[in-house]
């Protein structure tokens, strides 16, 4: 990815979320409740969405392993 493209993506972000203890614990909980093994980055992204009461909109099938009652999510085609 070129630096220009990376900066364009960065401009879309309105907030940076730190990985702290609460986020790490929630990531562990989501991973434990999932029907399949979650990559760590997927668990961290999902836990950030949960803790910030966001709806996660994605195309990644890994998120589908997280029960819908634990993560508000929408799968794009």
N, C-alpha and C positions, 0 to 999 in steps of 0.2 A: 504494500500500500504506500502510495506516495505521501509525502508530508502534507501536501495541499489537501488531499482527501482526508487524511487524519484530522487536520484542523477543521475541515468542514463538518465532520462528525462531532468533534469536540464542541463546536458552536451550538449543536442541538441539545447539549446537556445543560440543564438549568441548575443542577446541584450535584455535588460529589458526596457519595455516601461512604463513610469509613467502615472498615471491617473492625468491629469492636466485639466485646464479649457477648453482648446480647445477640448480635447478628450471627456470630459463630455458633452459639447454642441453638438458635433457630435453624441454622443450616443443618446441624446434627439431627435435630428433631425431624426436619423434613426428609432428610436422607433415611432415617430410621423408619419413617412411615411410608416410604415409597415402595412401589411394587417391584422396582428394578434398582440396580445400583446407579447412583447419581454421581456424575463427575463433580468434583469439588466446586468448580466455577459455577456449575448449574445450581448447586445447592446454595451457594453464596448469593447469586443473582435472585433466586427465588425468595430467599430469606429477606433480602433487602426490599423486595416488593411487598412481602407480608408485613414487615415492620413499619413500612411507610404507607400502609393501606392503599397500595396501588394495584391496578390490574396489569398483569404481565401479558403483553401481546408479543407473540413469538412465532417462529417457524421450526423450532427445535423439538424433535419428538421426545427428547429426554425429559422435558418438563411434564409430559403426559403421565409419567410414572408417579407424580405427586398427586395425592388425592385432592379432588376439586374443593372439598370443604376446608382444606388447609391453605390453598393458594387460588386466589381469583385469577383466572387466566383465560386467554383466548388464543386459539391456534389459527394462524393465517394459512391460507392455501399457498 
